[in-house]
Amino acid sequence: MAIFFSEHFKRQLKRLKKKYPQIKEDLLRAVDAFNPQNEISIGRSIYKIRISSSDMRRGRSGGSAELSLGGGFRSYIFLYRKKDLLVPLCIYAKTETENITENELEYHFLQTFEEIIRTF
């Protein structure tokens, strides 16, 4: 299955890459391992995936008992079966955003789908 990264998605990734330099590798690892049966289906062939981060600290920090919170990234992936494509719609750090709203997801979907139509 091919992966299509829209310009809309690349802009999100570029913003996160400033703070998390390994995010591209983390994302590719997660997308390569994508299996619809193992992911959370949101409906309309959209899946929510968890992406572990190589850049976020884990466990105890600096000898204190404080544990890192949230950790990792979340991404919504559109499985476009007609073209046999995996299309990431959005990505965000769990430390910055807990969840996105239905309206935000719809926005990302529409932005990305317009690019898919123009490209294919």
C-alpha positions in Angstrom: 0.0 0.0 0.0 1.3 3.4 -1.0 1.5 6.4 1.3 0.4 9.9 0.2 1.6 12.9 2.2 -0.4 16.0 1.3 1.1 19.5 1.5 -1.4 20.1 4.3 0.0 17.3 6.3 3.6 18.2 5.6 3.1 21.7 7.0 1.9 20.1 10.3 4.9 17.8 10.3 7.3 20.6 9.6 6.0 22.6 12.6 6.4 19.6 14.9 9.9 18.7 13.5 11.3 21.8 15.1 10.7 20.5 18.6 10.8 16.7 17.7 13.6 16.1 15.2 12.9 12.3 15.0 9.2 12.7 14.2 9.5 11.7 10.5 11.2 8.4 11.4 8.7 7.8 14.2 5.8 8.5 11.8 7.1 6.3 9.0 7.6 3.4 11.4 4.0 3.7 12.6 2.6 4.0 9.1 4.6 1.1 7.8 3.2 -1.0 10.6 -0.4 0.2 10.0 -3.0 -2.6 10.2 -6.7 -1.5 10.1 -7.7 -4.4 12.4 -5.3 -3.1 15.1 -6.2 0.6 15.0 -9.2 2.6 16.3 -11.7 3.1 13.5 -13.4 6.5 13.6 -15.6 5.7 10.6 -15.5 6.6 6.9 -12.2 4.7 6.5 -10.5 7.0 9.0 -8.3 5.5 11.8 -6.7 7.1 14.8 -3.2 5.8 15.4 -0.7 6.2 18.2 2.9 7.0 17.4 5.6 6.7 20.0 8.2 9.4 20.1 12.0 8.9 20.1 12.4 12.5 21.2 10.1 12.6 24.3 11.6 11.6 27.6 10.1 8.6 29.3 10.1 7.5 32.9 11.7 9.4 35.7 13.5 12.6 34.9 16.6 13.9 36.6 16.2 11.8 39.7 12.9 13.2 40.6 9.7 11.1 40.9 8.1 13.1 38.1 7.0 11.0 35.2 6.6 12.3 31.7 3.0 12.9 30.8 1.0 12.0 27.7 3.9 11.3 25.4 3.9 10.4 21.8 1.8 11.6 18.9 -1.6 10.9 17.5 -2.4 10.9 13.8 -5.6 10.3 11.8 -5.1 8.2 8.7 -7.5 7.9 5.8 -7.5 4.5 4.1 -8.4 5.4 0.5 -9.2 1.9 -0.8 -10.0 3.0 -4.4 -6.4 4.0 -4.9 -4.8 1.6 -2.3 -3.5 4.6 -0.4 -2.8 5.5 3.2 -3.2 9.2 3.6 -2.3 10.9 6.9 -4.8 13.7 7.6 -3.3 15.3 10.7 -0.7 14.8 13.4 -0.3 16.3 16.9 1.7 15.8 20.0 -0.3 14.4 23.0 1.6 16.8 25.3 0.2 19.8 23.4 -3.3 18.6 22.4 -5.3 15.9 24.2 -7.9 15.3 21.4 -9.1 17.1 18.3 -12.8 17.9 17.7 -15.0 16.5 15.0 -14.9 19.8 13.2 -11.1 19.9 13.2 -11.0 16.4 11.8 -13.5 17.4 9.1 -11.3 20.4 8.2 -8.2 18.2 7.9 -10.1 15.7 5.8 -11.4 18.3 3.4 -8.0 20.0 3.0 -6.4 16.7 2.3 -9.1 15.3 0.0 -8.9 18.4 -2.2 -5.2 17.6 -2.7 -6.0 13.9 -3.5 -8.5 14.9 -6.1 -6.0 17.3 -7.8 -3.2 14.8 -7.7 -5.0 11.6 -8.7 
